[in-house]
Amino acid sequence: MKLSEISKQKWLMWISLGTLGLGILTVLITVIAPLGYRLNLWGYRTSFTILRTMVPVWLYIAGIAAVITTVIGFLAHRWQMENMTRLMELGAAGMLIALTTWYMPQTYLEPDGDPYPSIHDISTDTVNPPEFVAVLPLRADADNGVEYGVSRDMNPRLLVELTKKAYPDLLEPVVLDVSPDTAFDRAMDAVNELGWEVVDANRAAGRIEATESTFWFGFKDDIVIRLTATSSGVKVDARSVSRVGKGDVGINAIRLRRFFEIL
């Protein structure tokens, strides 16, 4: 028994809407994972578990949506149905939404063969790292401390080795051929341009402390900038440390690179 024209249209319409609904469902799950962490409903590890578990699901949904969209287009053309373009758009939207929501959390997940070392503390000076002062009370409940190289499965020597291997460009000294006041002002301008929240700016001590929150989860990472007068100018060191997480997926290194580029 052949399907009537109305039955065909309803059948394809519900399939298209279902594909779109699957895409929207992936959005909800992607939003719920970090939202639960921000609302203190669960820890960040639970959020990561949710996202990591959903990664293959998102890919399956995107693949299924792609197949369904192709089938809809073929059947709609074969049956010479009207609104063929609209039906294909619904299916394609579900596929694109699923792929987009798969991509967004990738910046927080460490895939197999992750190119980033499992570290969360990056300093341009590994012998005498810049020290936090004003930020310390804000890190009272943080999982990670601020003593360089002292954390689970880590020691100073190993941290230096991993940093040198992954981010050798950040271990070169940065010296500005300007006065200390000018160097401090330029550092502050860079901090402000990056939108970091300034915790303390001590010109006399040559130290700037700031905090930056990540967009998706709202993780807070702390930065300290140290300016030291030398015979050739002002040496600028910087350090960025995550409050939570064994690894940072390269975020702290990226942050320091952006600072020095602007500086």
C-alpha positions as semicolon CSV with decimal commas, in nm:
position;residue;x (nm);y (nm);z (nm)
1;M;0,000;0,000;0,000
2;K;0,146;0,327;-0,110
3;L;0,165;0,619;0,123
4;S;-0,057;0,912;0,043
5;E;0,099;1,249;-0,032
6;I;-0,012;1,382;0,307
7;S;0,130;1,077;0,488
8;K;0,461;1,117;0,309
9;Q;0,483;1,481;0,407
10;K;0,398;1,410;0,771
11;W;0,646;1,123;0,784
12;L;0,933;1,329;0,654
13;M;0,831;1,628;0,862
14;W;0,846;1,431;1,186
15;I;1,179;1,276;1,092
16;S;1,319;1,622;1,017
17;L;1,186;1,763;1,342
18;G;1,324;1,463;1,531
19;T;1,669;1,523;1,383
20;L;1,651;1,887;1,484
21;G;1,537;1,781;1,832
22;L;1,840;1,554;1,872
23;G;2,065;1,849;1,788
24;I;1,889;2,068;2,042
25;L;1,924;1,792;2,303
26;T;2,301;1,798;2,259
27;V;2,295;2,172;2,325
28;L;2,103;2,123;2,649
29;I;2,347;1,859;2,773
30;T;2,646;2,075;2,677
31;V;2,499;2,366;2,872
32;I;2,391;2,159;3,173
33;A;2,742;2,020;3,234
34;P;2,913;2,355;3,307
35;L;2,597;2,511;3,452
36;G;2,583;2,244;3,722
37;Y;2,941;2,327;3,815
38;R;2,873;2,702;3,822
39;L;2,570;2,643;4,048
40;N;2,775;2,417;4,279
41;L;2,548;2,121;4,205
42;W;2,849;1,901;4,127
43;G;3,224;1,926;4,084
44;Y;3,411;2,001;3,766
45;R;3,518;1,638;3,737
46;T;3,152;1,536;3,709
47;S;3,104;1,798;3,437
48;F;3,402;1,661;3,247
49;T;3,266;1,309;3,284
50;I;2,934;1,420;3,134
51;L;3,106;1,588;2,840
52;R;3,352;1,305;2,782
53;T;3,071;1,049;2,786
54;M;2,867;1,253;2,541
55;V;3,146;1,304;2,285
56;P;3,080;0,981;2,090
57;V;2,705;1,038;2,125
58;W;2,733;1,380;1,962
59;L;2,929;1,231;1,674
60;Y;2,674;0,953;1,627
61;I;2,391;1,206;1,630
62;A;2,570;1,422;1,374
63;G;2,631;1,119;1,153
64;I;2,273;0,997;1,182
65;A;2,145;1,347;1,111
66;A;2,362;1,366;0,799
67;V;2,225;1,034;0,671
68;I;1,866;1,131;0,752
69;T;1,906;1,467;0,580
70;T;2,039;1,296;0,267
71;V;1,754;1,044;0,268
72;I;1,496;1,320;0,316
73;G;1,638;1,512;0,023
74;F;1,638;1,200;-0,197
75;L;1,282;1,095;-0,107
76;A;1,145;1,446;-0,128
77;H;1,292;1,483;-0,476
78;R;1,174;1,138;-0,586
79;W;0,825;1,196;-0,456
80;Q;0,826;1,546;-0,603
81;M;0,720;1,697;-0,275
82;E;0,691;2,063;-0,201
83;N;0,888;2,226;0,083
84;M;1,179;1,991;0,012
85;T;1,428;2,265;0,096
86;R;1,268;2,334;0,432
87;L;1,278;1,968;0,533
88;M;1,645;1,941;0,439
89;E;1,722;2,259;0,631
90;L;1,569;2,113;0,947
91;G;1,777;1,798;0,919
92;A;2,093;1,989;0,832
93;A;2,035;2,220;1,130
94;G;2,027;1,920;1,363
95;M;2,355;1,793;1,217
96;L;2,529;2,131;1,244
97;I;2,408;2,185;1,600
98;A;2,536;1,842;1,706
99;L;2,878;1,908;1,548
100;T;2,900;2,253;1,706
101;T;2,817;2,129;2,054
102;W;3,071;1,850;2,008
103;Y;3,344;2,103;1,926
104;M;3,285;2,353;2,207
105;P;3,389;2,138;2,506
106;Q;3,696;2,005;2,325
107;T;3,893;2,298;2,466
108;Y;3,840;2,149;2,812
109;L;3,886;1,780;2,740
110;E;4,224;1,613;2,704
111;P;4,191;1,363;2,418
112;D;4,403;1,052;2,380
113;G;4,750;1,152;2,269
114;D;4,696;1,498;2,412
115;P;4,977;1,731;2,295
116;Y;4,959;1,935;2,614
117;P;5,147;1,823;2,925
118;S;4,941;1,758;3,235
119;I;5,047;2,076;3,415
120;H;4,860;2,382;3,537
121;D;5,141;2,620;3,642
122;I;5,340;2,812;3,379
123;S;5,618;3,051;3,478
124;T;5,875;3,234;3,266
125;D;6,120;3,201;3,556
126;T;6,140;2,842;3,678
127;V;6,430;2,905;3,917
128;N;6,271;3,190;4,109
129;P;5,904;3,196;4,002
130;P;5,705;3,516;4,067
131;E;5,515;3,483;4,393
132;F;5,150;3,557;4,463
133;V;5,061;3,784;4,752
134;A;4,724;3,956;4,718
135;V;4,569;3,661;4,534
136;L;4,639;3,411;4,810
137;P;4,318;3,473;5,010
138;L;4,117;3,418;4,692
139;R;4,276;3,077;4,649
140;A;4,204;2,959;5,003
141;D;3,963;2,689;4,880
142;A;4,145;2,614;4,554
143;D;4,242;2,256;4,471
144;N;4,583;2,368;4,349
145;G;4,838;2,548;4,564
146;V;5,084;2,813;4,446
147;E;5,410;2,649;4,554
148;Y;5,590;2,587;4,226
149;G;5,595;2,222;4,123
150;V;5,429;2,098;4,441
151;S;5,112;1,909;4,353
152;R;4,996;1,553;4,303
153;D;5,227;1,351;4,079
154;M;5,448;1,656;4,029
155;N;5,775;1,806;4,152
156;P;5,968;2,121;4,055
157;R;6,221;1,941;3,835
158;L;5,953;1,754;3,641
159;L;5,748;2,071;3,599
160;V;6,051;2,252;3,453
161;E;6,117;1,965;3,214
162;L;5,757;1,952;3,093
163;T;5,740;2,329;3,053
164;K;6,069;2,340;2,862
165;K;5,952;2,065;2,627
166;A;5,605;2,208;2,559
167;Y;5,659;2,584;2,585
168;P;6,029;2,667;2,531
169;D;5,941;3,015;2,401
170;L;5,804;3,112;2,743
171;L;6,133;3,045;2,920
172;E;6,320;3,323;2,740
173;P;6,373;3,640;2,947
174;V;6,173;3,943;2,833
175;V;6,359;4,269;2,886
176;L;6,215;4,610;2,802
177;D;6,457;4,893;2,731
178;V;6,244;5,146;2,920
179;S;6,217;5,292;3,269
180;P;6,050;5,091;3,548
181;D;5,749;5,325;3,550
182;T;5,704;5,294;3,174
183;A;5,737;4,916;3,192
184;F;5,479;4,900;3,471
185;D;5,237;5,117;3,273
186;R;5,280;4,903;2,962
187;A;5,218;4,589;3,166
188;M;4,902;4,739;3,313
189;D;4,783;4,843;2,968
190;A;4,830;4,486;2,847
191;V;4,642;4,345;3,146
192;N;4,354;4,584;3,089
193;E;4,344;4,512;2,718
194;L;4,318;4,141;2,792
195;G;4,027;4,209;3,027
196;W;4,185;4,047;3,332
197;E;4,044;4,134;3,673
198;V;4,318;4,322;3,857
199;V;4,357;4,206;4,217
200;D;4,656;4,422;4,305
201;A;4,888;4,660;4,121
202;N;5,189;4,742;4,336
203;R;5,414;4,982;4,145
204;A;5,672;5,007;4,426
205;A;5,713;4,629;4,443
206;G;5,692;4,592;4,066
207;R;5,415;4,334;4,093
208;I;5,073;4,300;3,928
209;E;4,828;4,027;4,026
210;A;4,515;3,947;3,831
211;T;4,252;3,681;3,769
212;E;4,091;3,559;3,450
213;S;3,778;3,344;3,428
214;T;3,730;3,098;3,144
215;F;3,418;3,145;2,935
216;W;3,254;2,805;2,937
217;F;3,302;2,677;3,293
218;G;3,405;2,999;3,464
219;F;3,727;2,843;3,594
220;K;3,943;3,106;3,762
221;D;4,313;3,121;3,683
222;D;4,549;3,363;3,857
223;I;4,834;3,561;3,704
224;V;5,124;3,742;3,866
225;I;5,357;3,974;3,673
226;R;5,694;4,071;3,818
227;L;5,904;4,363;3,692
228;T;6,270;4,377;3,792
229;A;6,506;4,662;3,706
230;T;6,834;4,545;3,550
231;S;7,136;4,714;3,397
232;S;6,987;4,667;3,050
233;G;6,628;4,768;3,127
234;V;6,334;4,604;3,301
235;K;6,296;4,228;3,308
236;V;5,934;4,114;3,294
237;D;5,841;3,771;3,428
238;A;5,491;3,630;3,441
239;R;5,324;3,327;3,588
240;S;4,976;3,183;3,536
241;V;4,830;2,916;3,766
242;S;4,495;2,736;3,752
243;R;4,296;2,700;4,073
244;V;4,153;2,360;3,975
245;G;4,254;2,081;3,742
246;K;4,568;1,873;3,709
247;G;4,615;1,992;3,351
248;D;4,515;2,316;3,180
249;V;4,500;2,206;2,813
250;G;4,750;2,481;2,729
251;I;4,535;2,769;2,855
252;N;4,796;2,919;3,090
253;A;5,065;2,918;2,821
254;I;4,829;3,076;2,570
255;R;4,742;3,343;2,826
256;L;5,106;3,438;2,887
257;R;5,181;3,445;2,515
258;R;4,895;3,686;2,457
259;F;5,023;3,909;2,736
260;F;5,376;3,927;2,599
261;E;5,253;3,983;2,245
262;I;5,063;4,290;2,360
263;L;5,344;4,404;2,587
